[in-house]
Amino acid sequence: MRIAVLALQGAFAEHERMLSRLGADPFEVRQPADWDQPKDGLIIPGGESTTQLKLLTDLQLLEPVRRAIEAGLPVFGTCAGLILLSKHVEGEDFDRLSTMDTTVCRNAYGRQLGSFHTEAPFKGLSGKIPMTFIRAPYIKRVEGKTEVLAEVGGHIVAAREGNQLVTAFHPELNADTSVHNYFLQMCQARK
Ligand code: GLN
């Protein structure tokens, strides 16, 4: 399976390694010509959502990416990727990709507390999943058809709405491949 990894900024290389370990075929999206390649899914990595939004806008990729997601392309957003996909961001009133019925709080734990490691159950996966948070947001609210997949300390940290999967944590930074495997199954199901 060919998975586009948005490689404008942030932790994209770690996602590519994870996908390769699982036998998928990742490629980097740095400019519109990359985006035009055939693909079975898209990963939007963690990093800095404001920087990624600016680059997506400058490269005129924001609209094509949004349209592809709305047309059903499976997408997995981690951390900054979650922020870009959320329809609502607390205290900020401008459009991002804004395709998913979630409300997020950015840097929600405070600058220091936002970085920690824990393990928690994840709906549809067995055992506890290692979760690394880095200046993390959390999901304050889900609406519509959005399903909560994981919670930590009373906050939602993973959710799914149809073809869209988001985590506030960084599964690409741990050895456990199960969240990426979950996403690849979403991509496979759409093929
Ligand atoms: N705090 C970052 C933002 O608002 C996200 C942090 C991350 O992706 N690790 O974009």
Residues whose N, C-alpha, C, O or C-beta is under 5 A from the ligand:
A	BS01	LIG	G46 G47 E48 S49 T50 T78 C79 A80 R106 N107 I134 R135
